[in-house]
Amino acid sequence: MNVRYFILLAVCLQACNLAKRLPANERLYVGTDVNLSADSTVTKEARDELQVQLKELARPRPNKTLLGYPYKVAMYYLFGEPKTEKGFRAWFRRKFGEAPVLASAKAISSNATIFAGLMENEGYFRSSVTGRLTEQGYKARGVYDVRVPARYTIDSVLFLTNSDLPQRPDTLNENDARDTPRADRQQPTIRRADDAMFAISPRTLLKPGDPYQFDVIKAEQERISTTLKNRGFIYFLPDYVAILADSAVGNHKVRLYVALKPEMPEAAGQPYFIRNVYVYPNYTINNQTGNDTNRTQAYTPSDTTLRRVFIVDSARLYKPRLFNDILSLKPGRRFSSRAQDLTLSRFINVGTFKFVRNRFEPIQQGDSALLDVHYYLTPYPKKSIRGEIAGTSRSNGLVGSELTLSLLNRNLLRRAELLTLNASGGFEIPVAALGRVTTTYRYGVTASLNVPRLMVPFRIRYDQRQSLPKTIISAGFEALNRSKYYTLNSFNASFGYAFRTNQRVEQNFTPFSINYVQLANEGPFLDSLALDPQTSPIWYNIITGEQIILNSLYTVSYSSSPRTATPRTYRVQFGIEPAGNLASLVINNRNSEGSNELLGAPIAQYLKLDLDTRYYWRLSSGMTWASRFLAGVGLPYGNSSRLPLIKQYFSGGSNSLRGFRPRTLGPGTFTRVTDGTGFIFQDGGGDIKLEASTELRPKFNQYLQGALFIDAGNVWLKDPSNAVLYDSASTIFGRNFYKEIAVNGGIGLRVDLSYFLFRLDLGIPFRRPDRPDGQRWVFNEINFRDPVWRRQNLVLNVAIGYPF
């Protein structure tokens, strides 16, 4: 008998004697029932909410069940008591079983007390809760009877100063919440935390008419503490705020009094101003250098915006303007916790300093409370060299390797600029590949300069964002050599900006980008591609690929809060890329065909719009459901009838439709030979793309994860004049595009090694758009025993990182 059926039968038989397995006079706890007896003024929504809250609080949690049966308890007792902790019985019990959760009268009493506390916190004063156990056979349930009186609401809220006079002092600065004054300007006369608290009382979370809720009261204490810390009260804590409720008002209303506790420390009741700021940019953890914290080595920059900022940098490795950009907490201003957080975040995000810590030194000068602030910065090594070697194995039978050498300079111009120089080279050779292939060589160099500020011809005062905006300048060259066919050279350069509006919004703007694609060598076999309908689109892309792309790019990403505790998160990115429109206004050099040229190459003209949405739902601690939708459209015009090859959309591959080989899907219903005789250069480019993917990601343990996925999508052409290249009109996007959608599914295995994730995805086609209409679903052809079917349909994707 199959082992699985044996275990299932044993579990079923175990149900008959589960009661005998439990300890004597004990019952299995199977759940909680809450019976509410509510006042007529309590709404149904409020009753339902209470029901959910009380059941969530109930302890203990019952055992897991299947169709009402505690199957894990049955498996816990299946083989009896283990004789040793290392034997099979102990292993089986730990792996598949679950110890019985027993009913307890003490738990009933504890829950009743907790329930009563929740009712009080929600404003149902003088409620009552009673609980009992009800037994049925070997099972028991907790039953609670809860009397819900009318809910109390807030009648009024009074903020009291130390003199108990609820009036706003005339000396309060109306703009104090928006602007922090300098020490050498006229100072507000607010000196006491109670007066400052009264000044911010109009923004209280406690509103007359709202239900009394303890969680809102806690939130109000946090609000007061956060706001006061932003106004200089560095040592103020939420616990120093007392909120008292007076229920003697009548008619189920309470009056709330907000005041400071008399035992609050004196230091918490006065605002602090920044006197001096000390920056130690060469600090080491072991502190062996001797000069990295020696204040006698400090100097004050000549920039007037950095008065009383002392930089301990005897070697002058950093320009003072770097710290002017980063420091939001500056001398002469009142302390602000927000400014402090911004400063620390910028020091970390600038990318030059490995460790950042700070220290406050309080100083009392007469009636003034001052702070000296110290920032200790441990830098990364200024220069470093890194090498990476990677092996590739593609689903089309090509294997290869790539070597990348990188040189990094993290402080090139002494303002934390990051210079990265990369040199790379690689190859791909056919090994048991299907179809006619050739060896491919790829090599190139790139240089990028990342500047943590906006490089513009005018001076900018940075706003209150956690990371500084960046200017990114890059240039590079890459050569692609397909032996005996062709060599393509690509030169590129760009200038752009990247900045975060907040933690949820990130924007990138590249006003200038140029890419020159050149056909450097026509091999002896290149013209043979034009003779085969399978490869004629490749030939056309190559011979027309020499062009100049002058484009701009803007992308904006919007994501859920990184601090969210909800199980659902998302990310939406939109991009727009115009090309050639501005160049056509400046350059007027047309060839015999009427195309505008630069350096003898036509200028590409198009507009691209892209949308990328991702949604993640954490179903449990060990299961996540991830989904993605992609849409892209390219609108060529003027000089261009279709998108340039390097800007086209492709479908198929490890980060796309994983049941189809890389870039071999589409456009539309274009047919490719998959019997091993066809030419398998990656093709399938189009002007329009639609893709959707969804997958379940179970987590087996710390290192292993699985995947069960489905992908769907395709690419299409926009201009009907390009359909002649594929000898098919069904490559054009039209009203029946949904009939040309490809679908695949598969399973995956992921190995999470913390610093990177290794991924294996095995996909097979479910729907093939290259088949005749009505025959595109291919479930009936699936035959894992057939080696020919496996060779043509099983696609193994090897990759690093998640597909989305």
C-alpha atoms as one frame of an Amber mdcrd trajectory, in Angstrom:
protein
   0.000   0.000   0.000   1.233   3.508  -0.803   2.707   5.196   2.299   0.508
   8.266   1.856  -2.668   6.201   1.877  -1.434   4.327   4.911  -0.900   7.552
   6.863  -4.306   8.869   5.781  -6.001   5.663   6.919  -4.114   5.744  10.215
  -5.218   9.335  10.856  -8.846   8.422  10.158  -8.654   5.515  12.588  -6.999
   7.766  15.107 -10.176   9.889  15.197 -11.962   7.054  16.912  -9.687   7.024
  19.951  -8.457  10.629  20.141 -10.459  11.133  23.326  -8.568   8.243  24.928
  -5.239   9.836  24.057  -5.909  13.093  25.892  -4.807  13.418  29.542  -7.355
  12.223  32.075 -10.243  14.628  32.784  -9.009  17.080  30.128 -10.868  18.465
  27.115  -9.564  19.690  23.783 -10.135  23.425  23.398 -11.774  23.990  20.002
 -12.770  27.665  19.891 -14.381  30.759  21.380 -17.947  32.038  21.214 -18.824
  35.629  22.148 -22.449  36.521  22.898 -23.056  40.268  22.911 -25.972  41.882
  24.701 -25.738  45.454  23.417 -27.533  48.664  24.219 -29.904  49.876  21.496
 -27.602  52.828  20.771 -24.736  50.525  19.731 -24.718  50.160  15.934 -24.416
  46.851  14.107 -21.024  47.897  12.707 -19.753  48.576  16.232 -21.072  45.207
  17.449 -19.409  43.359  14.575 -16.134  45.158  15.236 -16.278  44.239  18.928
 -16.992  40.608  18.055 -13.872  40.446  15.886 -11.677  42.241  18.440 -12.732
  40.022  21.336 -12.219  36.802  19.400  -8.775  37.979  18.339  -7.860  38.547
  21.991  -9.091  35.146  23.165  -6.435  32.724  24.336  -5.439  29.984  23.884
  -5.636  29.503  20.126  -7.283  26.185  19.194  -5.467  23.535  17.161  -5.639
  23.598  13.379  -8.491  21.616  11.897  -9.482  20.115   8.566 -13.250  19.994
   8.031 -13.627  20.556  11.761 -11.295  17.693  12.742  -8.017  18.428  14.638
  -5.886  16.369  12.265  -2.559  17.621  13.627  -3.456  16.467  17.129  -4.311
  13.072  15.675  -0.910  12.957  13.982   0.695  14.049  17.258  -0.634  10.854
  18.914  -0.444   8.641  15.805   2.584   6.561  16.785   2.287   6.952  20.548
   4.711   8.547  22.961   8.301   8.736  21.672  10.845   6.852  23.728  13.719
   9.146  22.774  13.951  12.706  21.488  15.876  11.619  18.369  13.788   8.678
  17.220  11.291   8.438  14.380   8.291   9.037  16.658   9.760  12.269  18.004
  10.696  13.447  14.504   7.233  12.672  13.129   5.548  14.424  16.058   7.657
  17.568  15.606   7.304  17.580  11.812   3.625  16.782  11.329   1.932  16.865
  14.716   0.721  19.535  17.088   0.356  19.254  20.857  -3.280  19.412  22.003
  -4.534  22.750  23.278  -6.418  21.908  26.478  -9.359  23.819  27.905  -8.597
  25.770  31.059 -10.887  27.521  33.536  -8.003  29.847  34.401  -7.808  30.946
  30.746 -11.550  31.700  30.796 -11.078  33.954  33.817  -8.074  35.702  32.279
  -9.904  36.294  29.014 -12.886  37.795  30.844 -10.579  40.326  32.505  -8.896
  41.160  29.189 -12.254  41.519  27.451 -13.468  43.915  30.146 -10.312  45.998
  29.708 -10.873  46.218  25.958 -14.453  47.352  26.510 -13.258  50.130  28.830
 -10.588  51.204  26.331 -13.195  51.434  23.581 -15.473  53.661  25.663 -18.014
  51.082  26.860 -17.722  51.979  30.526 -19.282  49.761  33.199 -19.620  46.795
  30.883 -19.589  43.245  32.266 -18.092  39.985  30.983 -18.702  36.444  32.217
 -17.220  33.283  30.783 -17.684  29.532  31.023 -16.630  26.272  29.413 -19.148
  24.156  27.513 -18.168  20.526  26.996 -19.240  18.095  24.301 -17.454  14.767
  24.293 -13.702  15.280  24.362 -14.073  18.886  23.165 -14.744  22.149  24.998
 -15.450  25.711  23.912 -15.113  29.003  25.707 -18.387  30.912  25.828 -18.462
  34.542  26.943 -21.497  36.681  27.688 -20.694  40.359  27.236 -23.019  43.171
  28.234 -22.323  46.203  26.059 -23.682  49.489  27.499 -24.018  52.731  25.553
 -20.702  54.027  24.273 -19.201  57.174  25.757 -18.243  60.008  23.417 -16.033
  63.070  23.903 -17.895  66.122  25.116 -14.982  68.568  25.162 -11.179  68.705
  25.391  -9.314  71.174  27.641  -5.545  71.771  27.431  -4.170  73.101  30.717
  -0.998  75.106  31.253   0.936  75.050  34.487  -1.327  77.798  35.803  -4.421
  75.798  34.795  -5.576  78.663  32.598  -6.904  77.339  29.273  -5.880  80.367
  27.216  -3.225  80.754  24.578  -0.347  83.076  25.613  -0.115  86.260  23.581
   3.632  85.816  23.130   3.371  82.638  21.069   4.879  82.827  17.583   2.166
  81.923  15.049   4.762  80.649  12.555   6.686  78.635  15.104   5.335  75.312
  13.780   6.505  76.079  10.251   9.812  77.863  10.681  12.564  77.364  13.231
  14.070  80.708  14.268  17.773  81.368  14.474  19.313  82.135  17.855  20.477
  85.584  16.745  16.982  86.668  15.667  14.047  87.708  17.821  13.235  84.755
  20.030   9.747  83.572  20.905   8.950  83.747  24.568   7.705  80.176  24.764
   9.894  78.635  27.429   7.701  76.018  28.969   6.576  72.754  27.452   3.012
  73.252  28.699   2.699  76.533  26.785   4.169  74.879  23.693   1.708  72.019
  24.080  -1.158  74.492  24.308   0.078  76.179  21.128  -0.368  72.979  19.135
  -3.720  72.083  20.707  -5.800  73.083  17.623  -4.396  70.041  15.808  -5.405
  67.576  18.495  -6.628  64.126  17.510  -9.252  64.291  20.266 -12.397  65.696
  18.684 -15.709  66.408  20.457 -18.332  63.940  19.305 -15.856  61.139  18.573
 -16.048  57.889  20.572 -13.739  57.602  23.527 -10.848  55.320  22.477  -7.698
  54.657  24.441  -5.678  54.075  21.248  -6.521  57.614  20.103  -5.410  58.946
  23.481  -2.059  57.155  23.096  -1.741  58.551  19.578  -2.380  62.066  20.936
   0.403  61.611  23.486   2.743  60.524  20.677   1.668  63.517  18.549   2.391
  65.977  21.330   5.759  64.402  22.052   6.806  64.360  18.366   5.723  67.947
  17.781   7.468  69.229  20.898  10.665  67.426  19.946  10.492  69.222  16.614
  10.256  72.478  18.587  13.373  71.949  20.649  12.191  69.826  23.578  14.683
  67.047  22.947  14.107  65.206  26.228  10.321  65.228  26.111   8.567  61.818
  26.186   4.937  60.763  25.551   4.621  59.528  29.137   4.939  63.110  30.370
   1.481  63.897  28.976  -1.452  63.116  31.266  -4.922  62.842  29.733  -7.676
  62.579  32.349 -11.296  61.663  31.612 -14.223  63.061  33.585 -17.373  61.013
  33.012 -19.495  63.096  35.367 -20.685  65.252  32.487 -23.631  62.923  31.995
 -25.483  61.568  28.976 -22.655  59.084  28.277 -20.088  61.797  27.582 -16.628
  62.489  28.945 -14.620  65.671  29.289 -10.900  65.229  28.644  -8.207  67.275
  30.393  -4.729  67.342  28.835  -1.840  68.477  31.019   1.785  67.704  31.822
   2.654  65.505  34.736   4.119  67.479  37.664   6.928  64.928  38.083   8.244
  65.634  34.575  12.038  66.320  34.692  13.066  69.948  34.346  15.218  69.211
  31.301  12.177  67.922  29.409  10.294  71.174  29.919  12.602  73.591  28.153
  13.586  73.962  24.480  17.210  73.481  23.421  19.070  75.423  20.758  22.061
  74.208  18.784  25.293  75.957  19.764  28.032  74.111  17.849  28.111  71.203
  15.392  31.234  69.036  15.197  31.769  66.705  12.228  34.413  63.969  12.321
  34.441  62.580   8.727  37.498  60.336   9.270  36.398  58.634  12.471  37.372
  55.009  12.933  35.631  52.503  15.154  38.794  51.475  16.962  39.787  55.158
  17.289  43.504  54.504  16.747  44.315  57.452  14.501  44.406  60.095  17.223
  43.510  62.953  14.860  40.031  61.891  13.829  38.437  63.358  16.985  41.010
  65.971  17.983  39.072  69.234  18.146  42.282  71.255  17.940  42.521  70.044
  14.346  39.051  71.376  13.531  38.471  74.269  11.176  35.452  76.444  10.483
  34.497  76.907   6.814  34.475  80.425   5.429  30.956  79.890   4.128  28.643
  82.013   6.261  25.966  79.326   6.136  28.292  77.071   8.141  28.933  79.338
  11.130  29.886  77.374  14.235  30.228  74.139  12.265  33.607  72.617  13.120
  35.057  69.996  10.779  37.820  67.752  12.110  39.494  66.904   8.800  43.206
  67.730   8.937  43.840  66.221   5.481  40.974  68.253   3.982  39.545  65.166
   2.242  36.061  66.662   2.130  34.853  70.051   0.973  32.763  71.964   3.535
  29.892  72.417   1.074  29.224  68.668   1.333  28.225  69.137   4.970  26.255
  72.260   4.157  24.107  70.104   1.852  23.718  67.310   4.396  23.293  69.136
   7.693  19.692  70.027   8.409  20.371  70.486  12.118  22.427  73.683  12.107
  23.840  76.048  14.785  21.646  78.908  15.909  18.458  76.976  15.308  16.164
  75.244  17.716  16.624  71.492  17.987  14.255  69.474  15.809  13.987  65.697
  15.836  12.896  65.799  12.199  15.985  67.806  11.233  18.098  65.317  13.164
  16.523  62.350  11.346  17.050  64.070   8.011  20.713  64.692   8.764  21.391
  61.088   9.773  19.477  59.752   6.768  21.453  61.947   4.379  24.791  60.935
   5.877  23.838  57.291   5.333  22.320  57.692   1.852  25.140  59.775   0.445
  27.033  56.479   0.012  30.458  57.558   1.283  30.162  56.749   4.979  29.904
  53.192   6.227  28.899  53.969   9.818  27.218  57.077  11.228  26.559  57.895
  14.862  25.949  61.065  16.778  26.159  62.436  20.324  24.428  65.362  22.051
  26.196  67.394  24.702  23.761  69.595  26.713  25.057  72.931  27.995  23.266
  75.353  30.306  24.173  79.026  29.880  22.081  81.123  32.213  18.453  80.645
  31.249  19.385  79.225  27.841  19.570  75.482  27.187  22.070  74.696  24.429
  23.354  71.595  22.684  26.653  70.739  21.069  26.079  68.082  18.401  28.795
  65.630  17.345  28.663  63.469  14.191  31.126  60.591  13.938  31.469  59.328
  10.358  33.393  56.192   9.384  34.099  56.347   5.636  34.311  53.493   3.167
  37.717  53.039   1.529  37.985  55.794  -1.045  39.149  53.489  -3.837  38.280
  49.864  -4.386  38.459  47.275  -7.134  35.874  44.576  -7.590  35.723  41.635
  -9.952  32.746  39.496 -10.888  32.615  36.388 -13.012  29.353  34.770 -14.015
  28.303  31.705 -15.945  25.195  31.633 -18.110  23.088  28.773 -19.402  20.197
  29.820 -21.597  17.128  27.820 -22.401  18.040  27.999 -26.128  21.133  25.842
 -25.581  23.726  28.611 -25.359  26.222  28.618 -22.516  28.842  31.186 -21.719
  30.656  33.326 -19.235  31.136  36.994 -18.460  33.849  38.844 -16.541  33.361
  42.334 -15.113  36.023  44.466 -13.464  34.970  47.580 -11.558  36.964  50.478
 -10.155  35.193  52.675  -7.583  36.200  56.092  -6.293  33.805  57.226  -3.555
  35.006  60.797  -3.115  36.313  61.859  -6.496  35.749  65.625  -6.221  35.731
  65.753  -2.393  31.943  66.066  -2.134  31.071  62.356  -1.904  30.905  61.834
  -5.667  30.968  58.179  -6.736  32.888  57.325  -9.905  32.392  53.808 -11.262
  34.446  52.418 -14.135  33.405  49.046 -15.533  35.097  46.866 -18.115  33.329
  43.691 -19.155  33.711  40.894 -21.657  31.913  37.645 -22.294  30.980  34.967
 -24.763  28.209  32.502 -25.544  28.770  29.280 -27.441  26.251  26.687 -28.645
  26.200  23.478 -26.626  23.517  20.993 -27.701  21.517  23.932 -28.971  18.399
  23.621 -31.079  18.685  25.216 -34.515  21.450  27.103 -36.301  23.482  29.224
 -33.902  26.857  30.908 -33.741  29.331  31.959 -31.111  28.698  35.434 -29.717
  31.278  37.756 -28.180  30.378  40.839 -26.168  32.707  43.419 -24.623  32.502
  47.017 -23.490  33.408  49.754 -21.046  31.197  52.145 -19.074  31.822  55.086
 -16.778  29.304  56.706 -14.464  29.577  59.590 -12.045  27.018  59.808  -9.248
  26.927  63.262  -7.668  24.820  63.744  -4.485  23.430  67.131  -5.516  21.738
  68.773  -8.476  24.294  70.039 -10.985  22.521  73.124 -12.308  23.785  76.618
 -13.212  22.097  78.161 -10.176  22.254  77.511  -6.444  19.566  75.356  -4.859
  18.494  75.140  -1.248  17.488  71.551  -0.690  14.135  70.796   0.853  13.335
  68.503   3.748  13.796  65.186   1.940  15.546  62.286   3.578  18.053  61.760
   0.793  19.815  64.327  -1.339  18.940  64.450  -5.036  21.541  62.951  -7.352
  23.008  63.919 -10.684  24.032  60.918 -12.769  26.414  61.236 -15.716  27.313
  58.159 -17.727  29.042  57.127 -20.940  29.857  53.776 -22.452  30.703  51.595
 -25.414  29.629  48.036 -26.183  30.379  45.714 -29.085  28.326  42.646 -30.012
  30.070  40.238 -32.382  28.137  37.334 -33.876  30.826  35.345 -35.708  30.493
  35.350 -39.516  27.273  37.370 -39.387  27.730  40.887 -38.080  29.220  43.189
 -35.448  27.213  45.962 -33.820  28.869  48.807 -31.956  26.882  50.934 -29.534
  28.041  54.257 -28.060  25.957  55.946 -25.378  26.036  58.890 -22.990  23.451
  60.409 -20.667  22.922  63.165 -18.125  20.094  62.973 -15.606  18.752  63.415
 -12.099  17.310  61.070  -9.486  15.451  62.214  -6.389  12.975  60.933  -3.843
   9.995  63.113  -3.046   9.373  60.993   0.050   9.708  57.383   1.141   6.990
  56.342  -1.291   7.755  58.385  -4.410  10.939  58.200  -6.460  11.540  60.148
  -9.657  14.199  59.980 -12.369  14.610  62.566 -15.085  17.152  62.240 -17.878
  16.883  65.369 -20.033  19.677  64.251 -22.363  20.640  60.823 -23.632  22.372
  59.833 -26.860  22.898  56.384 -28.312  24.687  55.699 -31.595  24.319  52.201
 -33.048  26.739  51.280 -35.816  26.967  48.203 -38.037  30.745  47.782 -37.896
  31.185  44.524 -39.795  29.065  42.569 -42.264  30.037  38.900 -42.105  29.901
  36.508 -45.085  26.692  34.875 -43.806  24.740  38.081 -43.087  22.945  38.219
 -46.445  21.830  34.614 -46.057  19.488  35.751 -43.285  17.430  37.708 -45.841
  16.619  34.537 -47.792  14.838  32.738 -44.956  11.381  33.980 -43.831  12.345
  32.950 -40.318  15.371  35.250 -40.261  14.483  38.078 -42.646  13.219  40.284
 -39.750  16.597  39.821 -38.072  18.382  40.856 -41.253  16.183  43.925 -41.622
  16.778  45.006 -38.022  20.518  44.712 -38.486  20.931  46.556 -41.778  18.590
  49.354 -40.652  19.974  49.402 -37.124  22.552  52.109 -37.759  20.988  55.237
 -36.300  21.308  57.897 -33.649  18.886  58.024 -30.742  18.577  61.411 -29.027
  16.034  60.972 -26.274  14.835  62.092 -22.853  13.351  59.907 -20.132  11.161
  60.514 -17.119  10.048  57.785 -14.702   8.110  58.010 -11.466   7.654  55.163
  -8.988   4.997  55.059  -6.314   5.052  52.334  -3.673   3.406  51.434  -0.406
   5.015  52.669   2.771   8.164  50.684   3.682   7.005  50.725   7.304   3.553
  49.346   6.632   2.434  46.421   8.764  -0.310  45.366   6.373   0.145  42.110
   4.422  -0.495  43.875   1.098   2.172  45.982  -0.596   2.495  47.367  -4.100
   4.663  49.319  -6.500   3.611  51.291  -9.588   6.080  52.776 -12.088   5.280
  54.932 -15.082   7.754  56.079 -17.710   7.662  58.365 -20.740  10.461  58.549
 -23.308  10.343  60.979 -26.238  13.132  60.761 -28.848  14.166  62.880 -31.812
  11.563  65.618 -31.494  13.888  68.338 -30.182  16.744  67.171 -32.413  14.556
  67.520 -35.511  13.948  71.171 -34.649  17.664  71.930 -34.368  19.113  69.641
 -37.042  17.930  69.907 -40.646  20.143  67.600 -42.680  18.002  65.239 -44.740
  19.247  62.392 -46.903  17.874  61.268 -50.256  15.087  59.347 -48.542  13.945
  62.405 -46.596  15.244  61.224 -43.195  16.964  63.695 -40.913  20.580  62.666
 -40.294  23.402  63.293 -37.870  26.926  61.962 -38.529  25.548  60.123 -41.549
  22.976  58.138 -39.500  19.215  58.773 -39.374  17.795  60.250 -36.177  15.230
  57.962 -34.546  11.878  59.518 -33.687   9.390  57.888 -31.346   7.444  58.226
 -28.119   7.406  55.382 -25.582   4.997  54.975 -22.677   5.544  52.251 -20.069
   3.586  51.018 -17.056   4.848  48.463 -14.526   2.601  47.487 -11.601   3.455
  44.938  -8.908   1.322  43.670  -6.055   2.371  41.450  -3.146   0.020  39.762
  -0.703   1.529  37.965   2.290  -1.039  35.219   2.849   0.872  33.863   5.847
   4.369  33.885   7.292   5.343  31.155   4.838   3.319  32.077   1.739   3.276
  35.136  -0.526   1.176  35.778  -3.612   2.962  38.079  -6.077   1.521  39.534
  -9.282   2.744  41.857 -12.012   1.260  43.646 -15.001   3.357  45.288 -17.721
   2.178  47.472 -20.584   4.294  49.353 -23.071   3.629  51.151 -26.332   6.059
  52.740 -28.739   4.792  55.276 -31.256   7.372  55.738 -34.035   6.900  58.742
 -36.326   8.800  60.944 -38.749  12.104  59.236 -39.557  11.066  55.927 -37.958
   8.489  53.350 -39.011   9.278  51.122 -36.022  11.228  51.373 -32.792  15.026
  51.022 -32.894  16.208  47.482 -32.171  17.613  48.373 -28.737  14.322  50.096
 -27.794  11.930  47.389 -29.005   9.836  45.262 -26.678  10.592  41.542 -26.385
   8.747  38.685 -24.754   9.918  35.313 -23.480  12.696  34.470 -21.047  13.496
  34.233 -17.352  11.951  37.617 -16.435   9.110  37.444 -18.916   7.056  34.460
 -20.163   9.094  31.637 -18.703   7.556  28.890 -20.853   9.073  30.419 -23.999
  12.717  30.874 -24.872  14.261  34.367 -24.608  12.862  36.912 -27.068  11.261
  34.244 -29.277   7.616  35.098 -28.675   5.794  37.193 -31.252   5.198  39.610
 -32.706   1.596  38.479 -32.803   1.181  35.008 -34.307   4.538  34.935 -36.065
   5.619  31.280 -36.336   9.055  30.002 -35.503  10.497  26.606 -36.266  11.070
  24.704 -33.012  12.093  21.328 -34.370  15.807  22.065 -34.185  16.370  23.239
 -37.776  15.497  26.908 -37.408  17.747  29.906 -36.762  17.470  30.963 -33.136
  18.978  34.394 -32.832  16.771  36.227 -30.395  14.095  38.065 -32.343  10.446
  38.871 -31.751  10.761  42.609 -31.166   7.655  44.753 -31.300   6.255  48.236
 -30.720   3.577  47.182 -28.215   3.808  44.839 -25.242   1.331  43.378 -22.762
   2.343  40.953 -20.029   0.889  39.651 -16.785   2.355  37.209 -14.280   1.220
  35.760 -10.988   2.886  33.263  -8.707   2.587  31.692  -5.283   5.828  31.713
  -3.296   5.822  29.151  -0.471   8.742  29.362   1.936  10.028  25.939   2.975
  12.741  27.111   5.353  15.278  29.883   5.798  17.062  29.076   2.545  14.598
  27.322   0.236  11.526  28.771  -1.440   9.237  27.430  -4.116   7.063  28.943
  -6.821   3.962  28.040  -8.783   3.520  30.528 -11.623   1.437  31.490 -14.646
   2.566  34.053 -17.250   0.652  35.558 -20.164   1.432  38.133 -22.840   2.890
  38.945 -26.249   4.330  41.759 -28.367   2.939  43.323 -31.541   3.868  45.741
 -34.302   2.069  49.067 -34.720   2.673  50.017 -38.351   1.046  47.644 -40.904
   3.876  48.362 -43.363   6.197  46.307 -41.158   4.017  43.195 -41.385   5.584
  42.345 -44.759   8.799  41.470 -42.929   6.991  38.611 -41.214   4.762  37.703
 -44.155   1.773  37.955 -41.832  -0.775  40.646 -41.023  -1.455  39.032 -37.632
   1.686  40.629 -36.222  -0.159  43.968 -36.009  -1.947  44.987 -32.812  -5.671
  44.991 -33.469  -9.079  44.403 -31.948  -8.448  40.636 -31.748  -5.172  40.986
 -29.850  -6.558  38.939 -26.945  -6.713  35.899 -29.241  -2.939  36.150 -29.735
  -2.015  36.085 -26.042   0.472  33.372 -25.107   0.097  31.571 -21.772   2.526
  29.382 -19.863   2.865  27.917 -16.395   5.433  26.136 -14.315   7.156  25.567
 -11.024  10.251  27.097  -9.501  12.845  26.675  -6.806  14.694  29.569  -5.184
  17.765  29.400  -2.945  18.003  32.459  -0.693  21.598  33.078   0.403  20.833
  36.523   1.925  23.256  38.413  -0.304  21.648  37.033  -3.467  18.833  34.733
  -4.541  19.477  31.900  -7.015  16.421  30.975  -9.079  15.391  27.965 -11.166
  12.065  28.162 -13.032  10.786  25.352 -15.246   8.043  26.507 -17.609   5.913
  24.901 -20.323   3.561  26.544 -22.856  -0.186  26.296 -22.220  -1.290  28.449
 -25.131   0.693  29.079 -28.329  -0.412  32.017 -30.513   1.537  30.639 -33.503
  -1.002  27.803 -33.828  -4.167  28.133 -35.956  -7.087  29.843 -34.262  -9.034
  27.277 -32.227  -5.974  25.049 -31.698  -3.841  27.337 -29.544  -4.471  25.710
 -26.165  -2.024  22.795 -26.033  -2.889  21.029 -22.771  -3.749  17.910 -24.752
  -0.216  17.768 -26.156   1.564  17.674 -22.804   3.546  14.432 -22.628   6.454
  14.358 -20.229   7.427  10.878 -21.412   8.100  12.030 -24.981  11.728  13.229
 -25.365  10.857  15.270 -28.466   8.081  17.094 -26.603  10.382  17.719 -23.641
  13.133  19.101 -25.851  10.774  21.502 -27.611   8.571  22.567 -24.690  10.389
  22.301 -21.357  12.183  25.602 -20.758  14.559  25.833 -17.792  15.291  29.394
 -16.688  18.348  30.029 -14.518  18.565  33.499 -13.039  19.561  35.631 -10.081
  16.839  37.410  -8.102  13.063  37.315  -8.329  11.418  37.803 -11.733   9.463
  40.676 -10.149
